[in-house]
Amino acid sequence: MMNNLKNYTKALLEKADGQDRGLSRQKRKIKWIAILGTLFCLYILSFMQPHLALHHRALVIPGDSVLTNVPGNDSTQLSNSPFAWPVDSFEQLLNKRIDENTD
């Protein structure tokens, strides 16, 4: 199966390469400028799309109390960095002690 796919891909690329070599040098250059220019425009446009906004509500316990005060519920805490991971209590204590020792 994998060998058939490999042979098919190789034959397809050789056919496309042969058609590309059949073009004149000027037409080949224009074709590749158009292809690369289109890809670059799509790349730039991908950054101009509006970002998806995620809205969520706090979880509710059946007794109508909201889970905002429960330890470990970090969904209400905003992070400064989009790459920040939730921090466990041990790491928070360690950072606090390090900060206290540097003063």
C-alpha positions as CSV (number, residue, x, y, z in Angstrom):
1,M,0.0,0.0,0.0
2,M,2.7,2.4,1.0
3,N,4.9,1.5,-2.0
4,N,1.9,2.1,-4.3
5,L,1.4,5.6,-2.8
6,K,5.1,6.3,-3.1
7,N,5.1,5.3,-6.8
8,Y,2.0,7.2,-7.5
9,T,3.4,10.4,-5.9
10,K,6.7,10.0,-7.7
11,A,4.9,9.6,-11.1
12,L,2.7,12.6,-10.4
13,L,5.6,14.8,-9.6
14,E,7.6,13.6,-12.6
15,K,4.5,14.4,-14.8
16,A,4.2,17.9,-13.3
17,D,7.9,18.5,-13.6
18,G,7.8,17.5,-17.3
19,Q,4.9,19.9,-18.0
20,D,6.8,22.6,-16.1
21,R,9.9,22.0,-18.2
22,G,7.8,22.2,-21.4
23,L,6.9,25.9,-20.6
24,S,9.2,28.6,-21.7
25,R,11.5,30.2,-19.2
26,Q,9.4,33.4,-19.0
27,K,6.1,31.5,-18.5
28,R,7.6,29.3,-15.9
29,K,8.8,32.3,-14.0
30,I,5.4,34.0,-14.2
31,K,3.7,30.8,-13.0
32,W,5.9,30.5,-9.9
33,I,5.6,34.2,-9.1
34,A,1.8,33.9,-9.3
35,I,1.8,30.7,-7.1
36,L,4.1,32.1,-4.5
37,G,2.4,35.5,-4.5
38,T,-1.0,33.8,-3.9
39,L,0.4,31.7,-1.1
40,F,2.0,34.8,0.5
41,C,-1.3,36.8,0.3
42,L,-3.2,33.9,1.9
43,Y,-0.6,33.8,4.7
44,I,-1.0,37.6,5.3
45,L,-4.8,37.4,5.2
46,S,-4.7,34.6,7.8
47,F,-3.5,37.1,10.3
48,M,-6.2,39.7,9.5
49,Q,-9.1,37.4,10.4
50,P,-10.8,38.2,13.6
51,H,-9.9,36.0,16.5
52,L,-12.4,33.6,18.0
53,A,-13.7,34.8,21.3
54,L,-14.5,32.1,23.8
55,H,-17.2,33.0,26.3
56,H,-18.1,30.6,29.2
57,R,-20.1,30.8,32.3
58,A,-19.0,29.6,35.7
59,L,-20.1,26.2,36.7
60,V,-23.1,26.0,39.0
61,I,-23.5,23.5,41.8
62,P,-27.1,22.1,42.1
63,G,-27.5,24.2,45.3
64,D,-27.3,27.3,43.1
65,S,-23.8,28.3,44.3
66,V,-21.2,29.2,41.7
67,L,-17.8,27.4,41.7
68,T,-15.8,30.6,41.8
69,N,-14.4,30.2,45.3
70,V,-13.4,26.6,45.1
71,P,-9.7,26.0,45.3
72,G,-8.2,24.9,42.0
73,N,-10.8,26.6,39.8
74,D,-8.5,28.8,37.6
75,S,-11.2,29.6,35.1
76,T,-11.9,32.9,36.7
77,Q,-8.3,34.0,37.0
78,L,-6.9,35.8,34.0
79,S,-3.4,35.1,32.8
80,N,-1.0,37.8,31.6
81,S,0.5,35.5,29.0
82,P,-1.4,33.3,26.5
83,F,1.3,30.7,27.0
84,A,1.0,30.5,30.8
85,W,0.1,27.2,32.3
86,P,-1.9,26.7,35.5
87,V,0.4,26.8,38.5
88,D,0.0,24.3,41.3
89,S,0.1,25.4,45.0
90,F,3.6,24.0,45.6
91,E,5.0,26.1,42.8
92,Q,3.2,29.2,44.1
93,L,4.7,28.7,47.6
94,L,8.1,28.2,46.1
95,N,7.9,31.4,44.1
96,K,6.7,33.3,47.1
97,R,9.6,32.0,49.2
98,I,12.1,32.9,46.4
99,D,10.6,36.4,46.1
100,E,10.8,36.9,49.9
101,N,14.4,35.8,50.0
102,T,15.4,38.2,47.2
103,D,14.2,41.3,49.2
